[in-house]
Amino acid sequence: MFNISGSEIVIILLLALIVLGPEKLPDALRRFGRVYGELRRMSQGFQSEVRTAFEEPIREMRETADLTKKAVVKPLGDDAPGLEALDPSQIGQRMKRAFESARPEQSPAEPPAESPPESPAPDDGEGAET
C-alpha cells in the first residue's frame, strides 16, 4: 500500500523510538495497527460496494454484446466460422450478401409510390383580426 521496503521500516521504527521513547512506542504501534486495519476494512468495503454496483450493468452489457454477435453471425450462414476466424472484409461481404438476399425484389416498371403534394389548409378567417 505504501511501498515501503524493510530497511525503511527499520529507520522509521528507530526514529519513532527516539521521538516517542520506549514507554510510548508500543502503545503508538498498537494505535497505528488499529488505524491501519480500519482503513483497510473501509477500503475493502468500498471496493466491494463499487464491484457490486457495476456488476449488473457489466453483465447486461455482456449479454447485449453476445446477442449482437449472434445476430451478426446468424445471417452469415450456418457454415460461417466464428467471427474471430473471419477477416473484417469477409464479414462485410457476407453481411452485404445476407442483406441483399433479405431485401424484397422491386420490378423496375413499378416506380415507388409518391405521396400527393400537400396543399395549404384553407383559411376560414377565424383568429384573424380586422
N, C-alpha and C positions, 0 to 999 in steps of 0.2 A: 504494500500500500504506500509506504513512504520511501521505498527503495533505499534502505539503509543497510550497509554491509556490517559484518561482525566487528571490525576494528572501530567503525564509527560508533557503534553501540557502546563499546568499552570506553571510548573517550567521553561520551555523553554521561555514562554512569559515574566515571571518575569526577567529572565536573559537578554532577549532582551531589556526589558525596562531599566534595569540598564546599559547595554552596549551602547545602542543607544540613550537613553533619550526619554522623552515624545514627543519631536518635530519630531524626525525622525522615530519613531516606526510606526505610521500609514502609512507613505509612504513605509517603508520597508515591511510591511504586504501586501500592495497592490501589490508591485512588486513580492513578494513571491507568492501571489494568481495568478497573471498573468502567472508567470513561471510554476507553478504547473498545471494550466489549459492547457497551451500549451503542456506540457509534456503528460498530459492525452490525449489530442486530437491526438498528434503524436502516442502515444501508441495504441489508438483505431484504427487509420488509418492503422497502421502497422498490427494489428491483423486482420482487415477486408481484407487487401490485402493477407495475408497468408491464411485466410479461403477461399478466392476466388480462389487462386492458387491451393489449394489442393482439392477443391470441385469437379472438373471434374475428376481427377484420382480416387478419392474415389468412385464417382458414377459409373465409369467404372468398378472398382474392384467389387462393389456390384452386378452389372449386370452380370459380369463374374461368380461370385460365385453362383448367382441364376441359371444361365444357367447350370453350372456344377452340381448343386444339382438336377435340373430337369433331366439332362442326366443320373444321377446315379439312381434316383428313378424310372424313366420310365422302364428300363429293369427289375426292381424288380417285376413288375406286378402292375396292377391297384388295386388289393386288398391289396397291401402293405400299412401299415400305414406310417406316416411321418417318416423321418429319426430320429427325436428326440425320437420317441417311440421305435425304434429298438435298440437292443443290438448290439455293434460293430461286434460280431461274426456272428450274423444273417445277417447283411449287407454283410459281406464277403461271407457267404454261398450262399445267394441269387444271388450275383453278379457272383459267380463261376458257378452256375447253368444256369444263363442267358447267360454267355459267351459260356458255353459248348453247349447249345441248338442252339446258333447262329453260331457255328463253322461248316463248311461243313464236311460231313462224307467222310472219305477215306477208301477204302477197303484195307485190309492187303495184298492182292495179288498184288496190284499195288505199286511197290516201287517208291519213289519220283524220278522225272526226275533229272538226273545229267548232268551237262554241261561237254562237252569233255575237256580233258586237253589241255591247251594252249601250242602250240609249239613255239619255239623261232622264231622270224622273220628272214627270210633269209638275209644274209649279201651280198649286191651287190658290196661291195668294194668301194662305194663312201664314201668320208670323211676319208678314211684310208690313212695314209701317208706311202710312201715307203722308 
